[in-house]
Amino acid sequence: MQQLFPDQRQPAPLTLAARTNLWPLTALGYEIWRKRALSLLSGRYFPLEEEFELMRQRVGPVEGRVFLDLGTSTGLYARALLEAGASRVYALDLSPAMLKVAVQKASGHAGLVPLLARAEAIPLPEAAVDGVVVGGSWNEFPYPQEVINEIYRVLKPGGRLWIMFSHHSDSPLQRVLEWVGLRFPALPELMDSLSKRGFEVDGWRERSVGFVTGTKVTTGE
């Protein structure tokens, strides 16, 4: 897997949730779950095609531009962007098993660049991409502010951001999942963190799924 710049920092121990993503069986079954996820979370029929179209509209224009699919898993968002004409999509994940499946499924789509790395240390230079998309992996990042800082760094001025995530609730299942290392932010919390870093943001939720879009605003720093 390509790694443009090595991460010199000592990586934090992986959570149990993150370790399960290293398993080849998890990668092989990921898209079976993912195709149903938003319908279950939103309480309505919410197919992948609708999600992809929303994502492309919010980060567009897509054609001829460069994107980062952060926490790509098996590359669903990366493929959707390439099919819409993106010139290159960096598909980043910390799981070799997930990236292996992503590369296999993207066969025939020129422009996919797999990156084996952590979201807190994106191996790209400053202002390298036109857009960053995150499709559900936000709940798995243990240090979200570091991820926000990295997203801001690699985005070009005016670059666009899309995040889909499982929203906070009082369900017993979420409390169990928090114990294994997942995080469930509330929409205002995430929007506030992004705004303070220098993004113009908007967002909405449908029951247990949240969406945030943003634009990088230069601050002269």
C-alpha positions as CSV (number, residue, x, y, z in Angstrom):
1,M,0.0,0.0,0.0
2,Q,1.3,3.4,-0.8
3,Q,2.4,5.7,2.0
4,L,3.7,9.1,0.8
5,F,5.0,10.3,4.1
6,P,5.7,8.2,7.2
7,D,4.0,9.0,10.5
8,Q,6.8,9.6,13.0
9,R,4.5,9.7,16.0
10,Q,4.0,6.8,18.3
11,P,0.5,5.4,17.4
12,A,-2.0,5.0,20.1
13,P,-3.2,1.4,21.0
14,L,-6.1,0.3,18.8
15,T,-9.5,0.0,20.3
16,L,-11.4,-3.3,20.1
17,A,-13.6,-1.9,17.4
18,A,-10.6,-0.9,15.3
19,R,-9.0,-4.3,15.8
20,T,-12.0,-6.0,14.4
21,N,-11.6,-4.1,11.2
22,L,-8.2,-5.8,10.7
23,W,-9.9,-9.1,10.2
24,P,-10.3,-10.3,6.6
25,L,-13.8,-11.6,7.4
26,T,-14.9,-8.2,8.5
27,A,-13.8,-6.7,5.3
28,L,-15.5,-9.3,3.2
29,G,-18.8,-8.8,4.9
30,Y,-18.6,-5.0,5.3
31,E,-20.7,-4.0,2.3
32,I,-23.5,-6.4,3.2
33,W,-24.1,-4.4,6.3
34,R,-23.3,-1.0,4.7
35,K,-26.0,-1.4,2.1
36,R,-28.6,-1.6,4.9
37,A,-27.1,0.7,7.4
38,L,-28.8,4.1,6.6
39,S,-32.2,2.5,6.2
40,L,-31.9,1.0,9.7
41,L,-30.5,4.2,11.2
42,S,-32.9,6.7,9.6
43,G,-36.1,4.6,9.8
44,R,-36.8,4.9,6.1
45,Y,-35.6,3.4,2.9
46,F,-32.2,5.0,2.3
47,P,-30.3,3.2,-0.4
48,L,-26.6,3.7,-1.1
49,E,-27.4,5.4,-4.4
50,E,-29.3,8.2,-2.6
51,E,-26.4,8.6,-0.1
52,F,-23.8,8.7,-2.9
53,E,-25.8,11.3,-4.8
54,L,-26.1,13.5,-1.6
55,M,-22.4,13.2,-1.0
56,R,-21.4,14.1,-4.6
57,Q,-23.7,17.1,-4.6
58,R,-22.3,18.4,-1.4
59,V,-18.6,18.1,-2.3
60,G,-19.1,18.9,-6.0
61,P,-18.1,19.5,-8.6
62,V,-16.5,16.1,-8.8
63,E,-15.2,15.7,-12.3
64,G,-11.5,16.2,-12.8
65,R,-10.9,16.9,-9.1
66,V,-8.9,15.1,-6.3
67,F,-10.5,13.7,-3.2
68,L,-9.6,11.9,0.0
69,D,-11.9,9.1,1.2
70,L,-11.0,9.0,4.9
71,G,-11.6,5.7,6.6
72,T,-12.5,4.3,3.2
73,S,-13.2,0.7,4.5
74,T,-13.9,-1.2,1.2
75,G,-13.9,2.0,-0.9
76,L,-17.6,2.6,-1.4
77,Y,-17.3,6.4,-1.5
78,A,-14.0,6.2,-3.4
79,R,-15.7,4.3,-6.2
80,A,-18.7,6.6,-6.3
81,L,-16.4,9.6,-6.8
82,L,-14.3,7.9,-9.5
83,E,-17.5,6.8,-11.3
84,A,-18.6,10.5,-11.3
85,G,-15.3,11.6,-12.9
86,A,-12.9,12.3,-10.1
87,S,-9.3,12.3,-11.4
88,R,-7.9,10.7,-8.3
89,V,-9.2,9.5,-4.9
90,Y,-6.8,8.7,-2.0
91,A,-8.5,5.8,-0.1
92,L,-7.1,5.9,3.4
93,D,-7.6,3.2,6.0
94,L,-5.6,1.6,8.8
95,S,-6.8,-1.9,7.9
96,P,-4.8,-3.8,5.3
97,A,-7.7,-6.2,4.9
98,M,-10.2,-3.4,4.1
99,L,-7.8,-1.8,1.7
100,K,-7.2,-5.1,-0.1
101,V,-10.9,-5.4,-0.7
102,A,-11.2,-1.7,-1.7
103,V,-8.5,-2.2,-4.4
104,Q,-10.1,-5.3,-5.7
105,K,-13.5,-3.7,-6.0
106,A,-12.1,-0.6,-7.7
107,S,-10.5,-2.7,-10.4
108,G,-11.0,-0.9,-13.7
109,H,-11.4,2.5,-12.0
110,A,-8.2,4.4,-12.7
111,G,-7.3,7.0,-10.1
112,L,-7.6,5.0,-6.8
113,V,-4.6,5.5,-4.6
114,P,-4.7,3.3,-1.4
115,L,-3.1,4.8,1.7
116,L,-2.4,2.6,4.7
117,A,-2.4,5.1,7.6
118,R,-4.3,6.6,10.5
119,A,-6.8,9.4,10.1
120,E,-4.9,11.4,12.7
121,A,-1.8,11.4,10.5
122,I,-2.8,11.7,6.9
123,P,0.2,11.1,4.6
124,L,-0.5,13.9,2.2
125,P,1.0,17.4,2.0
126,E,-0.9,20.6,2.8
127,A,-3.7,21.7,0.4
128,A,-3.5,18.4,-1.5
129,V,-7.1,17.7,-2.2
130,D,-10.3,19.4,-3.3
131,G,-12.6,17.4,-1.0
132,V,-12.7,15.0,1.9
133,V,-15.4,12.5,2.5
134,V,-16.1,10.3,5.5
135,G,-18.7,7.6,5.2
136,G,-19.5,6.2,8.6
137,S,-15.9,5.8,9.9
138,W,-16.2,9.0,12.0
139,N,-17.5,7.0,14.9
140,E,-14.3,4.9,15.0
141,F,-11.8,7.8,15.3
142,P,-10.6,8.0,18.9
143,Y,-9.2,11.5,18.6
144,P,-11.6,13.5,16.4
145,Q,-10.0,16.9,17.0
146,E,-6.7,15.6,15.6
147,V,-8.6,14.2,12.6
148,I,-10.4,17.6,12.1
149,N,-7.0,19.4,12.1
150,E,-5.6,16.9,9.5
151,I,-8.6,17.4,7.3
152,Y,-8.2,21.1,7.4
153,R,-4.5,20.8,6.6
154,V,-4.9,18.6,3.5
155,L,-7.9,20.5,2.0
156,K,-7.3,23.3,-0.5
157,P,-8.8,26.7,0.4
158,G,-12.5,26.4,-0.3
159,G,-12.3,22.6,-0.3
160,R,-15.4,20.7,0.6
161,L,-16.1,18.2,3.4
162,W,-18.8,15.6,3.8
163,I,-19.2,13.5,7.0
164,M,-21.9,10.8,7.6
165,F,-22.0,9.4,11.1
166,S,-24.1,7.5,13.7
167,H,-25.7,10.1,15.9
168,H,-25.7,10.1,19.7
169,S,-28.7,8.4,21.4
170,D,-29.5,6.9,24.8
171,S,-29.8,3.4,23.4
172,P,-28.3,0.6,25.4
173,L,-26.6,-0.7,22.2
174,Q,-24.6,2.6,21.9
175,R,-23.4,2.3,25.5
176,V,-22.1,-1.2,24.7
177,L,-20.4,0.0,21.5
178,E,-18.8,2.9,23.3
179,W,-17.2,0.3,25.6
180,V,-15.5,-1.3,22.6
181,G,-14.2,2.0,21.4
182,L,-16.8,3.7,19.2
183,R,-17.9,7.3,19.7
184,F,-21.3,8.8,19.0
185,P,-21.2,12.6,18.8
186,A,-24.2,14.8,18.7
187,L,-24.7,17.0,15.6
188,P,-24.2,20.3,17.4
189,E,-21.0,19.0,19.0
190,L,-19.4,18.0,15.7
191,M,-20.5,21.1,13.9
192,D,-19.0,23.3,16.7
193,S,-15.7,21.5,16.6
194,L,-15.5,22.0,12.8
195,S,-16.5,25.7,13.0
196,K,-13.9,26.4,15.6
197,R,-11.2,24.9,13.3
198,G,-12.2,27.1,10.4
199,F,-15.0,25.4,8.5
200,E,-18.3,26.9,7.4
201,V,-20.7,24.1,8.2
202,D,-24.2,23.0,7.9
203,G,-25.8,19.7,8.9
204,W,-28.9,17.7,9.6
205,R,-30.0,14.4,11.0
206,E,-32.5,11.7,10.3
207,R,-33.1,9.9,13.5
208,S,-29.9,8.1,14.4
209,V,-27.8,9.2,11.4
210,G,-26.2,12.6,11.1
211,F,-24.7,14.5,8.1
212,V,-22.3,17.4,8.1
213,T,-21.0,19.3,5.2
214,G,-18.4,22.1,5.3
215,T,-16.1,24.4,3.4
216,K,-12.5,25.2,4.4
217,V,-12.2,28.9,5.2
218,T,-8.7,30.3,5.1
219,T,-7.8,32.2,8.3
220,G,-4.4,33.7,7.4
221,E,-2.6,31.5,9.8
